Amino acid sequence: MKHLLIPAFLVCCPFAQAVIYYGGDGAGNTTVPVGDQGFSNVGSVNGTSCVYLGNYSTGNWVITALHVWGGGASTISLGGIDYSIVAGSNVQIGGADLMMFQIEDNQNTLSSLSNLAIASSTPTTGTAVTMIGNGRNRAASLTSWNVDQSTDPWTWTEASMGADITGYKWASGQAIRWGTNTVSGTNTVSIGYGPTETFYTVFQNELNSAQGAIGDSGGGVFVKNGDEWELAGTMITIGTYKDQPGETAILGNETYMADLSVYRNEIMALIPETNTLLPVAGVGAVAAMIGMAVRRRRR
């Protein structure tokens, strides 16, 4: 089946809700996973996702997707606590779909969160990742579709399990949630916010396999380097099948993440201290919120 890369926001729904993962009833993975990768550092901004990088001499820094920032924001939420954004602190990174900004810690509650290490190299194909985001929930059970490619648009018909294509319908509700996957390749993606170097994953029928949805843009993607977890990516968009029904996550769909190693020098210029990751929390999936269809090319 041919794919088109289609940002999840194109499917239109309220922002935010929780990461989609394969298996179970879809309501789990909302607490810190084994390994404590960075779960507590993932929060929400403008109803989507963001990641708190840590406290530095230059301030408390957060990263998200530029399209999440949109026309601006005034607060973010981390662990149920709202933090004010420092006016004028927002900086686009590398001319890409990435934005960093500072937050204020007037309540002195950010000290419980660790500074995250930024990956210095692109994760290779097959590398295990943990994805954390604030995207849509999913239905408890799988759905299958038969697909007639002789029509234009293609005709998708719900069918009994074992049909051509299988996946999940999105559902309402939201929570920070994690999932896992492996890197499938790299790509340059442009959805109207500057060309962005990415790596991507493919939604698989494996327990906890993660796929992005509305609200996951700006969420964190973590890899393990030796004994240390590093923030390797920021989720920005998803890839879907041609004419795929809206509000669905189907096996074979893709999630694209800005490759932070490509932009590391510019990030570290804003947070110049030695970037050491102490034990933190969690990881989980997700995707985009921008209304433009773009093509992808595999490498």
C-alpha positions in Angstrom: 0.0 0.0 0.0 1.2 3.5 -0.9 1.7 6.0 1.9 1.3 9.7 2.2 2.8 11.7 5.0 -0.2 13.5 6.6 0.2 15.5 9.8 -2.3 14.3 12.4 -3.9 17.7 13.0 -5.2 17.5 9.4 -7.7 15.0 10.8 -9.0 17.7 13.1 -10.1 16.9 16.6 -9.5 18.6 20.0 -5.8 18.7 20.8 -4.2 16.6 23.6 -5.3 13.3 24.9 -3.0 10.3 25.1 -0.4 8.2 23.2 -1.6 5.2 21.3 0.1 1.8 21.9 -0.6 -1.7 20.7 -2.1 -4.3 23.0 -4.2 -4.3 26.2 -7.2 -2.0 26.5 -5.2 1.2 25.6 -5.7 2.8 28.9 -2.4 1.8 30.5 1.2 3.2 30.4 0.3 6.3 32.3 2.8 5.8 35.1 6.6 5.9 35.1 8.0 2.9 33.1 10.8 0.6 34.3 14.0 2.6 33.8 12.5 6.0 34.6 13.6 7.5 31.2 12.1 11.0 31.5 8.4 10.5 32.0 8.0 13.4 34.5 9.8 15.8 32.2 7.0 15.5 29.6 4.2 18.0 29.9 1.6 19.8 27.8 1.5 23.2 26.1 -1.4 24.5 24.0 -3.1 21.1 24.5 -0.2 19.2 22.9 3.2 18.1 24.2 6.5 19.5 25.4 9.6 18.3 27.2 11.3 20.1 30.1 15.0 20.0 29.5 16.2 21.2 32.8 17.5 24.1 34.9 20.6 25.9 33.7 22.3 29.2 34.4 20.4 30.6 31.4 17.0 29.5 32.8 14.5 26.6 32.9 14.3 25.4 29.3 11.6 23.5 27.5 11.5 22.1 23.9 8.5 21.4 21.7 7.5 21.5 18.0 7.3 25.0 16.4 3.9 24.2 15.0 2.7 23.5 18.6 3.9 26.9 19.6 1.8 28.5 16.9 1.0 32.1 17.7 2.5 31.7 21.2 1.7 30.3 24.7 1.5 31.6 28.2 1.8 28.5 30.4 2.8 24.8 30.3 1.7 22.0 32.6 4.1 19.5 34.2 3.0 17.0 36.7 -0.3 18.8 37.2 1.5 22.1 38.0 1.2 25.1 35.7 4.3 27.2 34.9 4.4 30.6 33.3 6.4 31.0 30.1 9.0 33.7 30.1 7.8 36.3 27.6 10.1 36.7 24.6 12.2 33.7 25.5 11.1 31.5 22.6 13.7 30.6 20.0 13.3 28.5 16.8 16.0 25.9 16.5 17.9 25.3 13.3 15.2 26.8 11.0 13.3 23.5 11.7 10.0 22.6 13.3 11.5 23.0 16.8 11.0 25.7 19.4 12.7 26.2 22.8 11.5 28.6 25.5 12.0 29.3 29.2 9.5 28.9 32.1 9.4 30.4 35.5 9.7 28.3 38.7 8.1 30.7 41.2 6.9 27.8 43.3 10.3 26.2 43.3 8.9 22.8 42.3 11.1 22.0 39.3 14.1 20.9 41.4 12.6 17.4 41.6 13.2 17.0 37.8 16.5 16.1 36.3 18.3 17.7 33.4 18.0 15.6 30.3 21.0 14.6 28.1 20.6 15.4 24.4 21.7 12.7 22.1 24.8 13.5 20.0 24.2 11.0 17.2 21.2 9.9 15.1 19.8 6.6 16.4 20.5 3.9 13.8 17.9 1.6 12.3 16.7 -1.0 14.8 17.5 1.2 17.8 14.9 0.8 20.6 13.1 4.0 21.6 10.6 5.0 24.2 8.1 7.7 23.2 6.1 9.9 25.6 3.3 12.2 24.5 0.0 13.7 25.3 -1.9 12.5 22.3 -5.3 10.9 21.7 -6.6 7.8 23.5 -7.7 4.8 21.5 -10.5 2.3 21.4 -10.1 -0.8 23.6 -10.3 -3.2 20.7 -8.8 -3.6 17.3 -10.7 -2.8 14.1 -10.0 -4.3 10.6 -10.7 -2.8 7.2 -10.9 -4.1 3.6 -9.4 -1.6 1.1 -10.5 -1.2 -2.5 -7.6 0.5 -4.3 -9.5 0.5 -7.7 -11.6 3.5 -6.6 -10.5 7.1 -6.2 -10.4 7.8 -3.3 -9.7 4.3 -2.1 -12.7 2.7 -0.4 -12.2 1.5 3.2 -14.8 -0.8 4.6 -14.8 -2.2 8.1 -14.6 -5.9 8.2 -14.1 -8.9 10.5 -10.6 -9.3 12.0 -8.0 -10.6 9.6 -9.0 -8.2 6.8 -6.5 -6.2 4.7 -5.6 -3.7 7.3 -5.8 -3.6 11.2 -5.5 -0.9 13.7 -7.3 1.2 16.3 -9.9 4.0 16.2 -9.0 7.0 18.3 -11.1 7.8 21.4 -11.7 10.8 23.6 -9.8 11.5 26.8 -6.2 12.5 27.5 -3.2 11.6 29.6 0.6 11.6 29.4 1.4 8.1 28.1 4.4 6.1 27.0 5.0 3.4 24.4 8.0 1.7 22.7 9.2 1.1 19.2 12.4 0.8 17.0 13.9 3.3 14.5 13.0 2.4 10.9 14.9 5.1 9.0 15.6 8.8 8.5 14.0 11.4 6.4 13.8 15.2 5.8 10.2 16.4 6.5 8.7 19.8 5.7 5.2 20.7 6.8 5.4 24.4 6.5 7.7 25.2 9.5 11.1 24.7 7.8 12.7 21.4 6.6 13.4 19.2 9.6 15.8 16.2 9.8 13.9 13.3 11.3 14.0 9.7 12.2 10.9 7.6 12.2 9.2 4.5 13.6 6.5 2.2 12.2 3.5 1.1 14.2 3.7 -2.7 14.7 1.6 -5.5 16.2 4.0 -5.8 19.2 3.0 -5.1 22.8 3.4 -1.4 23.7 4.4 -0.5 20.1 3.7 3.3 19.9 2.1 5.5 17.3 1.6 9.2 17.3 -1.8 11.0 17.3 -3.2 14.5 17.7 -1.5 16.0 20.8 1.7 14.0 20.6 3.6 16.7 18.7 6.3 18.1 20.9 6.6 14.9 22.9 9.8 13.2 23.7 11.6 10.2 22.2 14.3 8.6 24.3 17.1 6.2 23.6 19.6 4.4 25.9 23.3 5.1 25.5 25.1 2.7 27.7 23.6 3.2 31.1 22.2 6.6 30.4 18.9 7.7 28.8 19.1 10.5 26.3 16.5 12.7 24.6 16.9 11.8 20.9 13.8 13.2 19.3 10.8 15.5 19.3 7.6 14.1 17.7 6.4 16.3 14.9 4.1 14.4 12.5 2.8 11.0 11.3 2.6 9.0 8.1 -0.7 7.3 7.1 -2.0 5.2 4.3 -3.7 6.8 1.3 -7.2 7.9 2.1 -7.0 6.3 5.6 -10.1 6.9 7.7 -9.7 9.8 10.0 -9.0 9.4 13.7 -7.3 6.0 13.3 -3.9 4.5 14.1 -3.3 1.6 11.7 -0.5 -0.9 11.7 2.2 0.3 9.2 1.6 4.0 10.1 4.7 6.0 10.9 5.7 8.6 13.5 8.3 11.2 12.6 10.6 12.8 15.2 12.9 15.8 14.8 16.4 14.4 15.2 17.8 16.4 18.0 21.4 15.3 17.4 21.3 17.3 14.2 20.4 20.4 16.1 22.4 19.7 19.3 24.9 22.5 18.9 22.2 25.1 18.7 20.4 23.6 21.6 23.5 23.4 23.7 24.3 27.0 23.0 21.2 27.8 25.0 21.9 25.3 27.8 25.7 25.4 27.8 26.3 23.4 31.0 27.5 19.8 31.0 24.3 17.8 30.1 24.1 14.9 32.4 20.9 12.8 32.8 20.1 11.7 36.3 17.4 9.0 36.8 14.2 10.5 35.6 10.9 9.2 34.3 9.2 7.5 31.4 8.6 7.3 27.6 5.8 7.1 25.1 4.4 7.8 21.7 3.2 10.3 19.3 2.4 12.6 16.4 1.4 15.9 14.8 -1.0 18.8 14.6 -0.5 20.6 11.3 -2.8 20.8 8.4 -0.7 20.1 5.3 0.0 17.0 3.4 3.7 16.4 2.6 5.5 13.6 0.8 8.2 11.6 2.4 11.2 9.8 1.0 13.0 6.9 2.5 16.7 6.8 2.9 
